[in-house]
Amino acid sequence: MVVAIIVAFVGALTAPWLHRWLGHAAGWVLALLPLGLAFYFASLLPEVVGGQTLRHSLAWVPSLGVNFSFYLDGLSLLFALLITGIGTFIVIYSGGYLKGHPDLGRFYLVILLFMASMLGLVLADNIVTLFVMWELTSLTSYLLIGFHHSEFRSRRAATQALLVTAGGGLALLAGLILLALMGGSLEISELLGQGQLLREHPLYLPALILVLLGAFTKSAQFPFHFWLPNAMEAPTPVSAYLHSATMVKAGVYLLARLQPALGGSEVWSSTLMLFGLATLLTGATLTFRHTDLKRLLAYSTVAALGALVFLIGLVPLTDYYAAMGFATFLLAHSLYKGGLFMAAGAVDHEAGTRDITQLGGLFRVMPLTGVAVVLAGLSLAGLPPVLGFIGKEVLYVAALQAAPAWVVGLAVLGFAVGAMLALLLVVPFFRGQPPQKVHEGPPSLWLGPLVLAGLGLLLGLFPGLYNPLADAVASAVKGKTVAYHLKLWPGFNLALLLSLLTVLLGVGFYFLYPRLQAWMAQEPIPGPENAYVALLRGLMRLAAGVERLLQSGSLRAYLAWIFAGLVGLVGLALFRGGALFWPAGASSPRLEQVLLLALMFLGAIGALRLRSHLAMVVVLGLVGAGVALVFLLQNAPDLSITQFLVETLTAILIALVLLQIRSIGPVPRGRWLDKGLALGLGGVVTLLMLGMLAQPFEPHLSQFFAQKSLPEGFGRNIVNVILVDFRGLDTFGEITVVGLAGLGVWALLKRRRREEQP
Amino acid sequence: MEILLAFLVGGLAAVGVYLMLRPHLIQFLIGFLVLGNAANLLIFTAGRLGSQFPPLVQPSGAVLEPYANPLPQALILTAIVIGFALAAFGIVLFYRAQQALGTLNAETILEAPDVSPAPSPVDELPTEGVRR
């Protein structure tokens, strides 16, 4: 299993080369990768259906409990089969759909990388592995939505999808870590057995909210549904694969996976049912606004995802119908929606439009695509004899068992819109005149839809084929063994009546649709997307504000921030650390020392007052020479000599420069802020020195240098030995700095000379 | 003496900071040098005063007590030299700036080059109602 995932990633990386090498045939060859993986996972069917779970682990950071561990049960196997199976046809389809596109090689690469990440996501057992794969699917989805990156709308949709799903991913990470802390393990398979403990833990609610945020954003649940229809800017294979069949189901998968651990509480069931139903109805309602095939299908996907979340919420409340309905409806939806999307893309590709009001008479010119659409449409409408019918029947039974009547009624309304959509999709194939010069696309374009829709029919006619795997899926979701007999014809019951009602309502909606569509498409309806835009704008404005505040471009402002920070931090440390002392036992100053210090201070004050340049240099020299004299009086001859030398050189340099500048001109009065900062910093420095002098002195290091200077450094001047021997590297660095400064000065002056003699 | 020095260093630091915050770059430079001197004195005092002899080893191998602390002296020696290198570079830079731009006012020197701002991502957001 670990090998399969590695093969998927490595195989994806070879895609651009294979594409360059094989040209148009690359799609068919690359499809062998998902096909081979599909066969591998299919070979594991007997074991999993037999009730076994497979687990493989590769150590990653074992000391932290982080592993590449993977876990295969019915639920992950169904997803793995969907990902690889549909992926096979998607890769073939992409070759036909994007034929001749200059970036097709990159497209193969990213879509196969997505497939590998999605496989890793549904197989992951370790929550860190799960999170990494989760974010990888968000990233690849971003790249695929923005595939037509020269178009603004694509870029915006891609960014939106990334911000929403990756943002949710962060919440998910936090939630999963909380779960791991509560359950004491990073492995999901171990957390699943601790449902009781998790549900009674005080952190249960925060963890649940965070996990739900991750799942809801990924699976486009209300109020985060808006990114999914926008993501239809992506090329159609992407919409068919990521945004209907697989990636958007990652959130649903996670909820189903964690159901045995987190489910069973009041808040779990009511939240999932509430948001699921809201999403179902939102998707259904907004369907009425559109005539674009892909948009219509996108809102229908939103509705279906809502139905799946609703079902997961129902799982703890029913014996097994909800889990079974989940297993059946999930597969049915992936099959018919993947097929419909590909068919829509094929129609767009051949007829040049996706507007259902413009299309007509297609069956005569595109019979194979037509058959696929009819079969998938039956599934979407929930009519016999296809899998979609069975899925919806079991769903209705589950809802009737545990949900209030009004909830069931709303669900029926939501599904009725699905039936209407099926009619909307099928009718253009039969009514009206076929457009000119439209014909069936190449096999790559009709193979996928036909196979997926045909599978829906096959499994509908012979539900026994799927029954063992469905039982395994339902068992994984339910948390205990489920055995249920799937039947195409369950006999006359209330659910069948509801199905009939759904279809009748759907037909009614179909006749209402033209008028409703014209009415609803007029005005932009305010929705959560407005909040998203407002949030983004607010963020940008905040960033601009912070930039204006901190990155003003003004030297004085930067310095003011630095000095204020210094005053604040040092002041806080002094105050909090209790380091405010008056030193005892300091030596009393002699008269000449007092005079010297007073002279220096007067010099400094003079620098504040004076306007003449040369006077400033003199004043500066007063301070510098004073410092040198302090060094001399305190037995630091080397320092004193260096200081005198440097002061002299600096004074000469400044004087030379100042000769060029006659006057610094009128200078504005000092701001109170500047004065306050200066006094604050001076005060802090004084307090710091007083506090420091009050501490006992630690002479070890100095004694070490004094003792080792002669025997180990072979020099009697301890300061010099420290510089060139004990701290030689420091001095080397210092020489480098001086050298660089010299180079800088040289470069600055040289440039001037060149300018002077052009 | 130490206490007096503490107040002197505080005063020098205040003067340095104030000058650095002034708009004219020459004042900034002077302030920078004054602040550097204050910092050196701080380090020096941290090594304690009150010595009688410089940190030199006698030919006999002994150091006359109480000798001045050699460690801060070594640190300050490095600091003085680096400070000078920085000051020298700054002086020449300001000299060139004065020649090229005709001003050394930190507030107005920025307005000489005009760099047009890059479009911010906010401009890319939809302006009318949300399009679906």
Interface residues (C-beta under 8 A of the other chain):
Chain A: F152 R155 R156 F226 P229 N230 L286 R289 H290 R295 E523 P524 P526 G527 E529 N530 V533 L536 R537 M540 R541 A544 G553 S554 L555 R556 L559 A560 F563 P583 A586 S587 S588 P589 R590 Q593 V594 L597 M600 F601 A604 I605 A607 L608 H613 M616 L620 V623 G624 V627 V630 F631 Q634 N635 A636 P637 D638 L639 T642 Q643 V646 L649 T650 L653 I654 V657 L658 Q660 I661 I664 G665 V667 P668 G670 R671 D674 K675 L677 A678 L679 L681 G682 G683 V684 V685 T686 L687 L688 M689 L690 M692 L693 F697 P699 L701 S702 F705 A706 S709 L710 P711 G715 R716 N717 I718 V719 I722 L723 R727 D730 T731 E734 V737 V738 L740 A741 G742 G744 V745 L748 L749 R751 R752
Chain B: M1 E2 I3 L4 L5 A6 F7 L8 V9 G10 G11 L12 A13 A14 V15 V17 Y18 L19 M20 L21 R22 P23 H24 I26 Q27 F28 L29 I30 G31 L33 V34 N37 A38 N40 L41 L42 F44 T45 A46 G47 R48 L49 G50 S51 Q52 F53 P54 P55 L56 V57 Q58 P59 G61 V63 Y67 A68 N69 P70 L71 Q73 A74 I76 L77 T78 I80 V81 I82 G83 F84 A85 L86 A87 A88 F89 I91 V92 L93 F94 Y95 R96 Q98 Q99 L104 N105 A106 E107 L110 S120 P121 V122 E124 L125 P126 E128 G129 V130 R131 R132
